[in-house]
Amino acid sequence: MARILMVDDSRTSRKILRSILEDNGHQIIGEAVNGEDAVNKFKELNPDITTMDITMPVMDGLEALKNIMDIDKNAKVVMVTAAGQKSKMVDAVKYGAAEFLAKPFESAQIIEIINRVL
């Protein structure tokens, strides 16, 4: 079981991801709606895994990923990508992303990725 911080500016995406993760025994310990919020909650909650949307207001997922990796170089951040974000995925790997989840979400794929990252 992982303690997970979910970061996404879409309430619908968070709701879908929460139900998939909780149905599979994981615990959602926090939610953030943008990168700045994510960095603050990461410091406060120290999650096992953070799921991070790339495109968000205030601070995007890549900037938040860089900040989180500066705080904890062993942080496990799974980037959530929509179609057409290949170049951002390359940057995310450079900055230390552990894995990628593609939208639309598929339960089996999500659980496999979370288990692999753990």
N, C-alpha and C positions, 0 to 999 in steps of 0.2 A: 504494500500500500504506500502510495506517495502523498505527501502534503503538497498541494499544488496552488500556485498563484496564477490566475487567469487574467490576461491583459488583452482587451479588445474594446474598441469604441462602439461596437454593435451589440446591443443588449440581446438580440436574437442569437447571434453567434455564441455569446457567453452562455445563454440558456441551453442551447443544443449541446455544447461541449461539456457543461456542468452535468447534464443528465447522463451523457455517455460515460464520463469519468466516475461519477458517483455510483452508477449501476454496476461498475466494475470494481468497486471497493476502494476507490481513491477518495481523498478528502480535499475539498476545495477550502483553502484557509483564507483566501482573499480574492477580490476582483479589483481590477484597475481599468480606467477608461481611456488613459493615454500614457505615453512613455514617462512623463514626469511623475505621475501618480504611481506608475509601476516601480520606478526606482525607489521612491519613498516607502512603498509597501514591501518591496524586497528587503530593504534594510530592517524594517520593523518585524517582518514575519519569518525571514530566513527559510523560504520554501525549499523542498527537495527538488522541485521542477517548476519552471515558469513557462507558461505558454504565452507567446508574444505575437500579436498581430503586427504586421509591418507598417501598414498605412493607417496612421492615426493623427488626430490634431495635437497641438501643443508641442509634443516631441514624438517623432516617429519611432517605430520598433527598432530600427537599426541604431539610432542614437541611444535609446534606452538599453539595448543590448551592450553597447560599448561601456556605458556607465555601470551596468551591473557587473560586467567582467572586470572593471577596475576595482569594484568593491570586493568581489570574490572570484578569483581566476578559475575556481573549480565549479562555478555555478552551472547548472544544467538548464539551458534555455532552448525551448522548442519553438521555432519560428512558424507562424501561421501565414501561409501565402495564398493569394488569389492567383488566377491565371495571369500570365504575362509579366511575372516579376522575377524572371530569370537573373537579370543583372543584380537585383537586390539580394537574391539568394547567394550569389557568389560573394558579395560583400559580407553577408551574414556569416558565412563560413570563415572568412578572414577574421572577423571580429570574435569568433568563438562559439557560434551557435552549435548546439549538440545535434539537432535534427530538424526536419521540416514536416509540417502538416499542411495538406492542401485543402482549400475550401472547394466545393462543398465537403463537409466532414463525412467520413465513413468510419463507423464504429470500430470494425475489426482493425483497420489500418491505424487508428488513433491508439488503441490499446497496445498493439504490437510496438509502436514507436515509443510510447511511455515506458513499457516494460524493458525495451532495449536501452533506453536512456538511464533507467534506474540501475 
